[in-house]
Amino acid sequence: MQCSTDSYLLILFSMIVTSLKLIYSDNLQTTFHH
């Protein structure tokens, strides 16, 4: 039970981090373009 919960949290965390990176890079690109 603990193992599955840990892996689920890890996947969720990595997904959040990737989306944040995408949003951050998108914002950087728009500011640089403008």
Sequence and secondary structure as in RCSB ss.txt:
>XXXX:A:sequence
MQCSTDSYLLILFSMIVTSLKLIYSDNLQTTFHH
>XXXX:A:secstr
 HHHHHHHHHHHHHHHHHHHHHHHHHHHHHHHH 
